[in-house]
Amino acid sequence: MEDIPEPLLAEIVKRITKTSDLNSLSLVSKQLCTVEAEHRDAIRVGCGLNPSAEALVSLFSRFPNLVKVEINYSGWKTSNRDQLNNQGLLVLSSHCPSLSDLALSLCSYIDDAGLGYLAECKNLKSLRLDRAPAVTSTGIFQVAVGCRYLSVLHLVDCTAVDNGEWLEYLGRYGALGELVVKECDGISQYDLLKFGPGWTSLQKFEFEINGNYWMPGASDPSYVSGYPYSYDICCDGLKDLRLAHIITEPETGLRFPPGEVQSIGDTLPGLCYWSKRE
């Protein structure tokens, strides 16, 4: 094995895509372990992750060329060890200079201070937050300002995020091509108008409101009587659209008049999905 040139070993490693196979390969020899670690560009970790700073430094130092990181605490219990916290994000941002895609799920120990560290990841292009209850608009704004190449933003069940400056900033100065907002109680369909000129470059948009207001006799919590701004949105580049649990009335709410999307409709009591074919 030692006689095999390292470039050839690297080529072999690149052709293996299954994580379990890569893990097994790294156990064959120290040389393969080193080559595999240098060429691995993505990892996914969960409840077994040791959140101590020493353990995280060891983990991320082993994989110096990580591009994609997913941390998912699905199934986590209070009896488990502590979760990744803000200091963990500091370690991540410090040891993964090539990081461009980050997904954090059920990370309840992370707040705006942690996102402030992520703002130092200048190559970050995609951020997906799923159930980050301590994160607010302040943290999202820090990422929006610091990560100028950010093109994908998912906010799912981030209940403390509201309609702060981040929407207006990303719409005016950002380059988002994909925006997903689901079950974020502080963001209404009217708040999304602050995205302004950003709609012109958006290619994928998903918006879902949590609640049962579409039931008979219930009212739309995002409705603002006498809202002074126009609801027509210019989105010629939009290719994928998904709206769930949204009720609109004529001339109000989210409307997409240009191109193939003439109007979302007056009432969407359940789910609307639209996809433009090339």
Secondary structure, 3 states (H helix, E strand, C coil): CCCCCHHHHHHHHHCCCCHHHHHHHCCCCHHHHHHHHHHCCEEEECCCCCCCHHHHHHHHHHCCCCCEEEEECCCCCCCCCCCCCHHHHHHHHHHCCCCCEEEEECCCCCCHHHHHHHCCCCCCCEEEEECCCCCCHHHHHHHHHHCCCCCEEEEECCCCCECCHHHHHHHHHCCCCEEEEECCCECCCCHHHHHHHHHHCCCEEEEECCCCCCCCCCCCCCCCCCCCCCCECCCCCCCEEEEEEEECCCCCCCECCCCCCCCCCCEEEEEEEEECCC
